[in-house]
Amino acid sequence: MPAPNLRPWQAGLAAVGGGVAVALALPPWGWWPLAVPGLVVLDALIAGQPRWARFWRGWWFGVGWLAPGMVWMVFLTAPGYPVAVATYATYLGLACAVVPAGRWRWVALPGAVIVADAVRFSFPFGGVPLASLAIGQAAGPLAPVARMGGALALGGVTVAVAMAVRAAWARDWGFAAPIGAAVAVVLVTAAWVAPRGHQVGTMRVALVQGGGPQGTHAVNDVPGAVYQRHLAASEQVPAGVDLVVWPENVIDISAPDTFATSTERAGVADLARRVGAPVAVGVTEDVLGEPGRFLNYQQVVNPDGSLGARYVKVRRVPFGEYLPLRWLIKHLPGADLVPHDAVSGKAPAVLDTPPIGRLGVIISWEVFFGGRARDGAGHGGLVVLNPTNGSSYRGTILQTQQVASSRLRAIETGRWVAQVAPTGFTAVVTSQGGVVVRSAVSERRVIVETVGLRAGTTWYVRVGDKPVVALGLVLIAVARALDRRRLTARSTP
């Protein structure tokens, strides 16, 4: 049942409206049920349309979805924001163009969205997996699907639910019934059968949020101010905790100094000695002998003052921690906010912290990529730490989507996630994706919670995203072949 004949501007407005409904399913708005009617509108708009009409209607739908969902990017790169929205909307437009115009699109569209998401999550500049369908469903009943196939599978199942609704609305029970049954089987399997790991112990963790204003950049902040705020806040940390975690970027060391020889290390060591527990602290440090390059890492300081394990951030933030195509982009406004490039780490996403054991760790931006938490859990991490920053952004769009991403990473890995930020949000998430506690923005607070230490692997940790992407391609191919068969049969005398 295609939508009634619409003029191009009417179809464009309807597509933008459907996309806005999907955007409102995202945090901070969080009206997750709206994703389904929004996708139903998209399907109605592309039904029976020629390929170019499907592309443009899908493109405008993507603009309505991503423009509000990714507005946080203005604080990162104002010129890049409209370019990113247009680019990622193009991915969705192409997804709509490759599906059949007939009813077999109800099978193809979930697969096409999976493939479009897989591309968006990785290209260009490593991808931007925010404002996704999966993030919008992190608080909804479909979330357990992530345990089987991560964010890509959750996004695909969300589209499949919408297609089942659409087929039922069209009273095409030959499609509505099997799609609905397939979704039900996936959900039941994810919720009750799929492995989720098992608890092997507990840990008392203190997460330190120093507080302070949002919308600030390191180049404009008073040197050492963030460190001093966290040192002062840490006076509230009680003795007897097993681990203290400070956020990303709390300590900034400029060459020729190093953290190992800094006064900041001495302050952190005093804290570790007082509470009798290791402190994992976020450090940025110039690379000696390599001007214009720096490391972003999480460093463990032991109670005796010695330095323990260190994890160097692998996934860097484009336009935040390095400037892609610097030779060209350095001439654009705002490029001076990224004067140096971070060096990407190579080691597994873990910190060995005796006597606690091996901890998974993903720094800030890495929480949006399922593969990083999967790496930590796959290498034996018993819990996932997410020290982050986010103080450069105003509002709560990015911050709430990060909490939602922590919920997805917890479900995918079967691990508790402890997220800690200098100005919020700091949060503790259970292995089932439930938020135990969350701080307010800009407040000074120390959250002390007992978290579970867990072993074992989920299906997503074992196999990752590739099988889901392969399934998406198969759905597209099968649907297109069956649609061609239908058209051939119809044209045969």
Beta strands, then each sheet from edge to edge (+ up, - down):
strand 1: 198-209
strand 2: 243-245
strand 3: 251-253
strand 4: 279-286
strand 5: 293-301
strand 6: 307-312
strand 7: 341-342
strand 8: 350-353
strand 9: 357-361
strand 10: 384-387
strand 11: 417-420
strand 12: 427-429
strand 13: 435-438
strand 14: 445-455
sheet 1: 3+ 4+ 2+ 1+ 14-
sheet 2: 3+ 4+ 5- 6+
sheet 3: 3+ 4+ 5- 7-
sheet 4: 8+ 9- 10- 11- 12+ 13-
end
